[in-house]
Each structure stands twice: as structure tokens, then as C-alpha cells.
């Protein structure tokens, strides 16, 4: 457990250190996301059950012309099969190229994520380390807003949970 927390904190410190050198060049944002999520986990009655429902989240981040870093908190509750989770992620995305004009920008990206989650189902309540990757694209709508669409896949080391995957749409406000 101590090793997992140390790895998560190291990722956070490394991401913060990388950002600190270019802080004057970044654009900071706050946003929310909604997506269709699936979790592969044990439930009270079924081992290795796949549940799906909507996932909602908040995000805080910074970006420049080459990368974006976000802190994300997501919540999932599938009342149909009694599964829910809360997860917190640090996400680092690298832009593959930048197609930006005065009226429109389009940026495809790939990235990695790491974090921690709590999973609950009837008779199961566990925490675990989370790690994975994502890919997607960002549309710059205005100077202060952009929309992104991504596919995020994360493995977990929890005893009853295998992985979480989601297709997410996010809206970010730059301040």
C-alpha cells in the first residue's frame, strides 16, 4: 500500500515539476465531463461482471501547445447491477499535432493516467491503484471554451476489480 501511494505521489510531483518551468505559457482551465463507462468487476452474485452506465466528473488542468495535464474526479453509479465507484486521476496528454487557426482548432492527443479508486458493490467495498491510457481529440470552440472527446482505459490492482473503460465528452473553461 505504501508503495502504491509513493508511486501516485511521485507522478503528481513529476507532473507539477514539469509544469512549473513553463507556468507563464500555460492556459489554466476548469471543466466537467460525462461519458459512457464500463467496469469489469466482481459483484455479490456474479464474478467478473461487466457493468455499464453513465460516468460524471470534474476536472482541473493546464495546457500549452504541446501537452495538457488534468486532475480528474469521476463518479459512476449503476443501480441496475449495484456497482459504483469514485476515482481520482492525474492525466497527462501529448498533442500529436496542432491544427489551429483564428476561428477553429483541432488537436488529437494520446496520454497516460494514474490514480486511485473506490469500488463498491453489495458485500464488496475496496480501494485500488489505477493506471492506463487515453486517446482522443480536442476542438477549440472559442478563446475560453474547448470540447474534447476521448477513450480512456485504466487497469486496477484491486482484488475484485479488473479494469474501467469509458468514452468521455468534456467541456473546459479557460480562465
C-alpha positions, -999 to +999 in steps of 0.1 A: +000+000+000+028+024+009+045+017-024+013+025-044+008+058-026+045+067-032+041+060-069+010+081-071+026+110-053+057+107-074+036+110-106+019+141-091+052+157-081+067+149-115+038+164-134+039+195-112+076+200-117+072+197-155+045+224-154+063+247-131+091+256-157+065+268-182+038+282-159+037+315-176+030+299-210+001+276-199-036+282-201-054+270-169-089+255-171-117+240-151-144+217-166-167+188-164-170+155-182-197+129-189-193+096-205-204+060-211-184+038-188-179+001-183-164-017-153-152-053-152-155-064-115-170-089-092-204-084-077-222-102-049-237-128-072-215-128-104-177-129-106-161-109-134-193-090-142-193-062-167-215-033-157-221-001-177-238+032-170-230+070-172-199+085-156-198+121-144-167+141-135-150+173-127-116+184-140-089+210-133-059+214-155-034+233-176-023+231-212+001+247-237+007+240-274+023+206-268+006+190-238-022+191-212-023+179-176-055+173-157-067+163-122-100+144-127-126+132-102-152+108-117-183+092-102-201+061-116-233+045-102-250+016-119-281+010-098-292-018-122-264-041-111-255-024-078-220-012-088-205+022-082-171+038-080-153+071-074-119+076-089-093+104-089-068+106-117-038+126-128-039+126-166-011+137-189-019+142-226+005+149-255-008+166-287+002+147-318-001+179-339-017+213-336-041+225-363-050+259-350-065+288-369-081+320-356-116+306-357-110+268-350-085+244-336-083+206-337-058+186-316-056+148-315-038+135-284-026+104-266-019+102-229-014+083-197-033+083-164-027+072-129-048+075-098-069+058-070-104+045-069-130+031-045-153+004-058-185-007-041-210-035-048-232-055-024-208-071+000-177-055-016-160-023-007-124-019-018-098+007-029-072+003-055-045+019-076-055+028-112-033+032-143-038+033-180-040+054-211-063+075-233-066+089-268-089+115-283-092+149-298-099+185-287-120+211-306-113+247-297-147+263-298-138+299-286-110+316-269-124+305-235-140+271-243-130+238-258-146+204-261-128+171-261-138+135-268-116+106-256-115+069-249-099+062-215-089+027-204-075+020-169-064-012-151-067-015-114-049-037-089-079-041-065-088-077-057-124-076-072-119-051-100-101-057-133-105-025-154-125+006-162-131+019-196-151+049-208-159+072-238-159+107-224-170+141-236-156+171-217-162+208-217-134+231-204-134+268-195-101+287-197-096+314-171 
